[in-house]
Amino acid sequence: MTSTTDTAPAAPKVKRDRTHYLYIAVIIAVALGIAVGLIAPDFAVELKPIGTGFVSLIKMMISPIIFCTIVLGIGSVRKAAKVGAVGGIAMVYFLIMSLVALGIGLVVGNILDPGTGLAVTDAVKETGQAQVDAEAKDTTEFLLGIIPTTIVSAFTQGEVLQTLLVALLCGFALQAMGNAGQPVLRGIEHIQRLVFRVLAMIMWAAPIGAFGAMAAVTGSAGLDALKSLAVLMLGFYITCALFIFVVLGALLRIVAGLNVWSLFKYLGREFLLILSTSSSESALPRLIAKMEHVGVSKPVVGITVPTGYSFNLDGTMIYMTMASLFIADALGTPMAIGEQITLLLFLLIASKGAAGVSGAGLATLAGGLQSHKPALVDGIGLIVGIDRLMSEARALTNFAGNAVATVLIGTWTKEIDKERVNQVLSGAIPFDETTLLDDHDGTGPADRAEAPAAAGGEKELAKA
């Protein structure tokens, strides 16, 4: 009699994940960048194009990834109302969390009172005026700017919200086509695989980009700026940490029943990437891939993440609050509570109008103050030196807020597979760093093992 061990098929050889070496290299590169920035600051500043080039490579991939994700997500949902519900819930949540972030920054800024006693020289005033970006848009121009010149220009100009609009229109059109649209959806699915594979290749340049970015930031800021403005910077970092782990952590536990530490551990490589590049956009494509992998449906991920990157900027809200109070105190013109609230509500709107401006944090603050309280613009020069170092906390907080928002909105709309979430966060279903996509055809052993976990999300979409 032949034993079952003789007839059983051999288990497929599991490919070894070598990408952990990549992120060890990123950590080493960050340390080297900081060292070079402190030892040879002038040389370090010249390395800035290296970091800028790496971030530009990733930004190059954002528009096609958003387009493919949204079109595939909407095309798989039978009722358009479901997509509208996701978008509506997302926008209400973004508005509420922006107000919460502004409120927290307001309280901490008034308690710390870090700007009192600083001297504002003519040179500082000139530096502050130089930060007012002539390209910053008002709210009307911002809304009209969402409409691209042509259906293709949304991809060539790299405007996230323009890509979002085109993707929504194409997704709804394919949804209305029914079975006739299936070949197009399959074609877009293949394009998505190609785009994510290119992104995985680009990620191998991360150590070089991290070295250039960190060297330039450290070299340009210098120790003098850090010493004189340490209270503001440390206060901002602590405030962001409290917002992430107390406010967002409590929401995630109450609504989704998840531990914020387990989610952030799963997103650890993305946090490291943001820390090394000072840009939350560098992790946007990977956030989309990982949120789909963890069990949130494509429509929720496709709508929440791209819009969140323009409308859910919790770190930027905290930054603008504390920076405004700091500048007002430094200029010897502290604002009353009524003035503070009025200014911050204006900045809440202004931040949406300048969402696409490069260096959005400082540019948005300068543009908002210029429009609402011009006398404070002179003081912006005080924080130019440490703005890049504060941008890390700003970007990390923005990213954390959008990751948590995606899980929360998925839970509220019942578009999340909770069983799969637990399996992924426990490490039972690892993320594929090679393709950045789940590639299941239902035939292989791995596919059969993971099929039960994935089935819940597919059933939810079928019910929609």
C-alpha positions as CSV (number, residue, x, y, z in Angstrom):
1,M,0.0,0.0,0.0
2,T,1.4,3.4,-1.0
3,S,1.5,5.9,1.8
4,T,0.0,9.3,1.5
5,T,3.5,10.9,1.9
6,D,4.6,9.2,-1.3
7,T,1.7,10.5,-3.4
8,A,1.4,14.0,-1.8
9,P,2.6,16.8,-4.1
10,A,5.8,18.5,-3.0
11,A,5.2,21.8,-1.3
12,P,6.2,24.8,-3.5
13,K,9.4,26.4,-2.7
14,V,8.8,29.7,-0.9
15,K,10.8,32.6,-2.2
16,R,13.0,34.3,0.4
17,D,12.0,37.9,1.0
18,R,15.2,39.9,0.6
19,T,13.6,43.3,0.9
20,H,14.3,43.5,4.7
21,Y,18.0,44.1,3.7
22,L,16.7,47.1,1.7
23,Y,15.2,48.7,4.8
24,I,18.2,47.9,6.9
25,A,20.2,49.8,4.2
26,V,17.7,52.7,4.5
27,I,18.3,52.9,8.3
28,I,22.1,52.9,7.7
29,A,21.7,55.6,5.0
30,V,19.7,57.8,7.3
31,A,22.4,57.6,10.0
32,L,25.1,58.4,7.4
33,G,23.1,61.3,6.0
34,I,22.7,62.8,9.5
35,A,26.5,62.4,10.1
36,V,27.4,64.0,6.9
37,G,25.0,66.8,7.5
38,L,26.6,67.6,10.9
39,I,30.2,67.1,9.8
40,A,30.1,68.8,6.3
41,P,26.9,70.9,6.1
42,D,27.8,72.8,2.9
43,F,28.6,69.5,1.1
44,A,25.4,67.9,2.5
45,V,23.1,70.6,1.2
46,E,24.5,69.9,-2.3
47,L,23.2,66.3,-2.0
48,K,19.6,67.5,-1.9
49,P,18.9,66.6,-5.6
50,I,19.5,62.9,-4.7
51,G,16.7,62.8,-2.3
52,T,14.5,65.0,-4.5
53,G,15.1,62.7,-7.4
54,F,14.1,59.6,-5.5
55,V,10.8,61.2,-4.3
56,S,10.1,62.3,-7.9
57,L,10.5,58.7,-9.1
58,I,7.8,57.6,-6.7
59,K,5.6,60.6,-7.4
60,M,5.8,59.5,-11.1
61,M,4.0,56.3,-10.2
62,I,1.2,57.9,-8.1
63,S,-1.2,58.9,-10.8
64,P,-1.3,55.6,-12.7
65,I,-1.6,53.6,-9.4
66,I,-4.5,55.8,-8.2
67,F,-6.2,55.5,-11.6
68,C,-6.0,51.7,-11.7
69,T,-7.0,51.2,-8.1
70,I,-10.1,53.4,-8.3
71,V,-11.3,52.1,-11.7
72,L,-10.9,48.5,-10.6
73,G,-12.6,49.2,-7.3
74,I,-15.6,51.1,-8.7
75,G,-15.9,48.7,-11.6
76,S,-16.4,45.8,-9.2
77,V,-19.3,47.4,-7.3
78,R,-22.7,47.1,-8.8
79,K,-24.4,50.1,-7.2
80,A,-23.0,53.6,-7.6
81,A,-24.6,54.7,-4.4
82,K,-22.2,52.6,-2.4
83,V,-19.3,54.6,-3.8
84,G,-21.1,57.9,-3.0
85,A,-21.7,56.7,0.6
86,V,-17.9,56.0,1.0
87,G,-17.0,59.4,-0.3
88,G,-19.6,61.2,1.8
89,I,-18.5,59.5,5.0
90,A,-14.8,60.1,4.2
91,M,-15.3,63.9,3.7
92,V,-17.3,64.3,6.9
93,Y,-14.7,62.4,8.9
94,F,-11.8,64.4,7.3
95,L,-13.5,67.7,8.3
96,I,-14.1,66.5,11.9
97,M,-10.5,65.2,12.4
98,S,-9.1,68.4,10.9
99,L,-11.0,70.4,13.5
100,V,-9.8,68.1,16.3
101,A,-6.2,68.4,15.2
102,L,-6.5,72.2,15.1
103,G,-8.1,72.2,18.6
104,I,-5.2,70.0,20.0
105,G,-2.6,72.3,18.5
106,L,-4.4,75.3,19.9
107,V,-4.4,74.0,23.4
108,V,-0.8,72.9,23.4
109,G,0.4,76.1,21.7
110,N,-1.2,78.2,24.4
111,I,0.3,76.1,27.1
112,L,3.8,76.1,25.8
113,D,3.9,79.7,24.7
114,P,7.3,79.2,23.0
115,G,7.7,82.3,20.9
116,T,7.9,84.9,23.7
117,G,11.2,86.7,23.9
118,L,12.6,86.0,20.5
119,A,14.0,88.8,18.4
120,V,12.7,89.4,14.9
121,T,15.4,91.1,12.7
122,D,14.9,92.7,9.3
123,A,16.6,89.6,7.7
124,V,14.1,87.3,9.4
125,K,11.3,89.5,8.1
126,E,12.6,89.3,4.5
127,T,12.9,85.5,4.8
128,G,9.3,85.3,6.0
129,Q,8.0,87.4,3.1
130,A,9.9,85.2,0.7
131,Q,7.9,82.2,1.8
132,V,4.6,83.6,0.4
133,D,4.1,81.5,-2.7
134,A,2.6,83.4,-5.6
135,E,1.3,80.1,-7.0
136,A,-0.9,79.3,-4.0
137,K,-4.5,79.1,-5.0
138,D,-7.7,80.4,-3.3
139,T,-10.5,78.0,-2.8
140,T,-12.3,78.8,-6.1
141,E,-9.2,78.3,-8.1
142,F,-8.5,75.1,-6.2
143,L,-11.9,73.6,-7.0
144,L,-11.7,74.6,-10.7
145,G,-8.2,73.1,-10.8
146,I,-9.6,69.7,-10.0
147,I,-10.8,69.6,-13.6
148,P,-7.9,68.7,-16.0
149,T,-7.4,70.4,-19.3
150,T,-7.7,67.0,-21.1
151,I,-8.4,63.5,-19.9
152,V,-4.7,62.7,-20.3
153,S,-3.2,65.8,-18.7
154,A,-4.3,64.6,-15.3
155,F,-1.5,62.0,-15.6
156,T,1.1,64.2,-17.1
157,Q,0.7,67.1,-14.6
158,G,0.8,64.8,-11.6
159,E,-2.3,66.3,-9.9
160,V,-3.8,63.7,-7.5
161,L,-7.3,65.2,-7.4
162,Q,-7.4,65.5,-11.2
163,T,-6.5,61.8,-11.5
164,L,-9.1,61.0,-8.9
165,L,-11.8,62.8,-11.0
166,V,-10.9,61.0,-14.2
167,A,-10.7,57.7,-12.5
168,L,-14.1,58.1,-10.9
169,L,-15.7,59.0,-14.3
170,C,-14.0,56.0,-16.0
171,G,-15.0,53.7,-13.1
172,F,-18.7,54.7,-13.2
173,A,-18.7,54.5,-17.0
174,L,-17.3,50.9,-16.9
175,Q,-19.8,50.1,-14.1
176,A,-22.6,51.2,-16.4
177,M,-21.3,49.1,-19.3
178,G,-21.8,45.9,-17.3
179,N,-20.3,42.8,-19.0
180,A,-19.1,44.8,-22.0
181,G,-16.7,46.6,-19.7
182,Q,-15.1,43.5,-18.3
183,P,-12.3,43.2,-21.0
184,V,-11.3,46.8,-20.2
185,L,-11.2,46.1,-16.5
186,R,-9.0,43.0,-17.1
187,G,-6.7,45.2,-19.2
188,I,-6.4,47.8,-16.4
189,E,-5.7,45.0,-13.9
190,H,-2.7,44.0,-16.0
191,I,-1.5,47.6,-16.2
192,Q,-1.8,47.8,-12.4
193,R,0.4,44.8,-12.0
194,L,3.0,46.4,-14.3
195,V,2.9,49.7,-12.4
196,F,3.3,48.1,-9.0
197,R,6.2,46.0,-10.3
198,V,7.9,49.1,-11.6
199,L,7.4,50.7,-8.1
200,A,8.9,47.7,-6.4
201,M,12.0,48.2,-8.7
202,I,12.2,51.9,-7.8
203,M,12.2,51.1,-4.1
204,W,15.6,49.6,-4.3
205,A,16.9,53.1,-4.8
206,A,15.5,54.1,-1.4
207,P,18.8,54.0,0.5
208,I,20.4,56.4,-1.9
209,G,17.4,58.8,-1.7
210,A,17.3,58.6,2.1
211,F,21.0,59.4,2.4
212,G,20.6,62.5,0.1
213,A,17.4,63.8,1.8
214,M,18.7,63.4,5.4
215,A,22.1,64.9,4.6
216,A,20.5,68.0,3.0
217,V,17.9,68.4,5.9
218,T,20.6,68.2,8.6
219,G,23.1,70.3,6.8
220,S,20.6,73.1,6.0
221,A,19.1,73.3,9.5
222,G,22.2,73.1,11.6
223,L,22.6,73.0,15.4
224,D,22.0,76.7,16.0
225,A,18.5,76.6,14.7
226,L,17.7,73.5,16.7
227,K,18.9,75.0,20.0
228,S,17.0,78.2,19.7
229,L,13.7,76.6,18.5
230,A,13.9,73.3,20.4
231,V,10.8,74.1,22.5
232,L,8.6,74.6,19.5
233,M,10.0,71.6,17.7
234,L,9.8,69.2,20.6
235,G,6.4,70.5,21.5
236,F,5.2,69.8,18.0
237,Y,6.6,66.3,18.0
238,I,5.0,65.5,21.3
239,T,1.7,66.9,20.2
240,C,1.7,64.8,17.0
241,A,2.5,61.7,19.0
242,L,-0.4,62.3,21.4
243,F,-2.7,62.8,18.5
244,I,-1.6,59.6,16.8
245,F,-1.5,57.3,19.8
246,V,-4.3,58.8,22.0
247,V,-6.9,60.2,19.5
248,L,-6.4,57.9,16.5
249,G,-5.5,54.9,18.7
250,A,-8.7,55.3,20.7
251,L,-10.8,55.7,17.6
252,L,-9.2,52.6,16.0
253,R,-9.8,50.5,19.2
254,I,-13.5,51.7,19.7
255,V,-14.6,51.5,16.0
256,A,-12.6,48.7,14.5
257,G,-11.4,46.8,17.6
258,L,-7.8,47.0,16.5
259,N,-4.6,47.9,18.4
260,V,-2.9,51.0,16.8
261,W,0.5,49.5,17.5
262,S,-0.2,46.4,15.4
263,L,-1.4,48.5,12.5
264,F,1.6,50.7,12.6
265,K,4.0,47.7,12.9
266,Y,2.4,46.4,9.7
267,L,3.1,49.8,8.1
268,G,6.6,50.1,9.6
269,R,8.5,50.2,6.3
270,E,6.3,53.0,5.1
271,F,6.9,55.1,8.2
272,L,10.7,54.5,7.7
273,L,10.4,55.6,4.1
274,I,8.5,58.8,5.1
275,L,11.0,59.6,7.9
276,S,13.9,59.3,5.5
277,T,12.4,61.4,2.7
278,S,10.3,63.9,4.7
279,S,7.4,63.2,2.3
280,S,4.2,61.3,3.0
281,E,3.6,61.1,-0.8
282,S,6.6,58.7,-1.0
283,A,4.5,56.1,0.8
284,L,1.1,56.8,-0.9
285,P,1.4,53.9,-3.5
286,R,2.5,51.4,-0.8
287,L,-0.4,52.5,1.5
288,I,-2.9,51.8,-1.3
289,A,-1.4,48.3,-1.8
290,K,-1.1,47.5,1.9
291,M,-4.7,48.7,2.8
292,E,-6.0,46.4,0.0
293,H,-3.9,43.5,1.3
294,V,-5.0,44.0,4.9
295,G,-8.7,43.4,3.8
296,V,-10.2,46.8,3.0
297,S,-12.2,46.8,-0.2
298,K,-10.8,48.5,-3.4
299,P,-13.5,51.2,-3.6
300,V,-12.8,52.3,0.0
301,V,-9.1,52.3,-0.4
302,G,-9.3,54.0,-3.9
303,I,-11.4,56.9,-2.6
304,T,-10.2,57.4,0.9
305,V,-6.4,57.4,0.4
306,P,-6.1,59.8,-2.5
307,T,-8.7,62.3,-1.1
308,G,-7.2,61.9,2.3
309,Y,-3.8,63.1,1.0
310,S,-5.4,66.4,0.1
311,F,-8.2,66.8,2.7
312,N,-7.0,64.8,5.8
313,L,-3.8,66.5,6.7
314,D,-3.9,66.2,10.5
315,G,-0.1,66.9,11.0
316,T,-0.4,70.0,8.8
317,M,-3.3,71.3,10.9
318,I,-1.3,70.9,14.1
319,Y,1.7,72.5,12.6
320,M,-0.2,75.6,11.3
321,T,-1.8,76.1,14.7
322,M,1.3,75.9,16.8
323,A,3.4,77.9,14.2
324,S,0.8,80.7,14.1
325,L,0.7,81.1,17.9
326,F,4.5,80.9,18.0
327,I,4.9,83.7,15.4
328,A,2.3,85.9,17.0
329,D,4.1,85.6,20.4
330,A,7.5,86.2,18.9
331,L,6.3,89.4,17.2
332,G,4.9,90.7,20.5
333,T,1.3,90.6,19.2
334,P,-0.3,87.6,21.0
335,M,-3.8,86.8,19.8
336,A,-6.9,86.5,21.9
337,I,-8.8,83.2,21.8
338,G,-11.4,84.7,19.4
339,E,-8.7,85.8,17.0
340,Q,-7.0,82.4,17.2
341,I,-10.2,80.5,16.3
342,T,-11.0,82.8,13.4
343,L,-7.4,82.5,12.0
344,L,-7.4,78.7,12.3
345,L,-10.7,78.2,10.7
346,F,-9.4,80.3,7.8
347,L,-6.2,78.2,7.6
348,L,-8.4,75.1,7.6
349,I,-9.9,76.3,4.3
350,A,-6.6,77.7,3.0
351,S,-4.9,74.4,3.5
352,K,-7.3,72.8,0.9
353,G,-6.6,75.6,-1.6
354,A,-2.8,75.1,-1.4
355,A,-2.8,71.3,-1.1
356,G,-1.0,70.9,-4.4
357,V,1.8,73.5,-3.6
358,S,5.3,72.1,-3.2
359,G,6.4,72.3,0.5
360,A,2.7,72.5,1.4
361,G,3.3,73.1,5.2
362,L,5.3,76.3,5.1
363,A,3.7,77.5,1.8
364,T,0.2,77.0,3.2
365,L,1.0,78.8,6.4
366,A,2.6,81.7,4.6
367,G,-0.2,82.0,2.1
368,G,-2.9,81.8,4.8
369,L,-1.3,84.4,7.0
370,Q,-0.8,86.7,4.0
371,S,-4.5,86.6,3.2
372,H,-5.9,86.8,6.8
373,K,-3.3,88.4,9.0
374,P,-0.4,89.9,6.9
375,A,1.4,91.3,9.9
376,L,2.4,87.8,11.0
377,V,4.1,86.9,7.7
378,D,7.3,88.6,8.9
379,G,7.7,86.1,11.6
380,I,7.7,83.0,9.3
381,G,11.4,83.5,8.9
382,L,11.9,82.3,12.5
383,I,10.8,78.8,11.7
384,V,12.3,78.4,8.2
385,G,15.4,76.8,9.7
386,I,13.6,74.0,11.4
387,D,10.6,73.6,9.0
388,R,12.3,70.7,7.2
389,L,12.9,68.9,10.5
390,M,9.3,69.5,11.6
391,S,8.1,68.2,8.2
392,E,9.0,64.6,9.3
393,A,6.5,64.7,12.1
394,R,4.0,66.5,9.9
395,A,4.3,63.8,7.2
396,L,4.2,60.9,9.6
397,T,1.1,62.3,11.3
398,N,-0.6,62.8,7.9
399,F,0.2,59.3,6.9
400,A,-0.9,57.7,10.2
401,G,-4.2,59.7,10.0
402,N,-5.0,58.4,6.5
403,A,-4.1,54.8,7.3
404,V,-6.4,54.9,10.3
405,A,-9.1,56.7,8.3
406,T,-9.1,53.9,5.7
407,V,-9.7,51.2,8.3
408,L,-12.4,53.2,10.1
409,I,-14.3,54.1,6.9
410,G,-14.0,50.5,5.8
411,T,-15.5,49.4,9.1
412,W,-18.4,52.0,9.0
413,T,-19.3,51.0,5.4
414,K,-18.9,47.2,6.1
415,E,-16.3,47.0,3.4
416,I,-13.6,45.3,5.4
417,D,-12.8,41.6,6.0
418,K,-12.0,41.6,9.7
419,E,-10.9,38.0,9.7
420,R,-8.3,38.8,7.1
421,V,-7.2,41.9,9.0
422,N,-6.4,39.8,12.0
423,Q,-4.5,37.3,9.9
424,V,-2.5,40.0,8.1
425,L,-1.6,41.9,11.2
426,S,-0.6,38.7,13.0
427,G,1.8,37.9,10.1
428,A,-0.1,34.8,8.9
429,I,-0.6,36.4,5.5
430,P,2.6,38.3,4.6
431,F,2.6,41.3,2.2
432,D,4.3,40.5,-1.2
433,E,7.1,43.0,-1.4
434,T,8.0,41.8,-4.9
435,T,4.8,42.7,-6.7
436,L,3.0,44.8,-4.0
437,L,-0.2,43.0,-5.1
438,D,-2.2,39.9,-4.1
439,D,-2.0,37.6,-7.0
440,H,-4.4,34.8,-6.5
441,D,-6.0,32.6,-9.3
442,G,-7.4,30.1,-6.9
443,T,-5.3,27.2,-8.2
444,G,-2.2,27.1,-6.1
445,P,-1.8,25.9,-2.5
446,A,-1.2,29.4,-1.3
447,D,-4.3,30.6,-3.0
448,R,-6.4,27.9,-1.5
449,A,-5.0,28.6,1.9
450,E,-5.9,32.3,1.6
451,A,-9.2,32.0,-0.2
452,P,-11.3,31.8,3.0
453,A,-9.8,35.0,4.3
454,A,-10.4,36.9,1.0
455,A,-13.9,35.6,0.4
456,G,-15.5,37.9,2.9
457,G,-14.5,41.0,1.1
458,E,-15.7,39.6,-2.3
459,K,-19.1,38.7,-0.8
460,E,-19.5,42.2,0.6
461,L,-18.8,43.7,-2.9
462,A,-21.2,41.3,-4.5
463,K,-24.0,42.4,-2.0
464,A,-23.3,46.1,-2.8
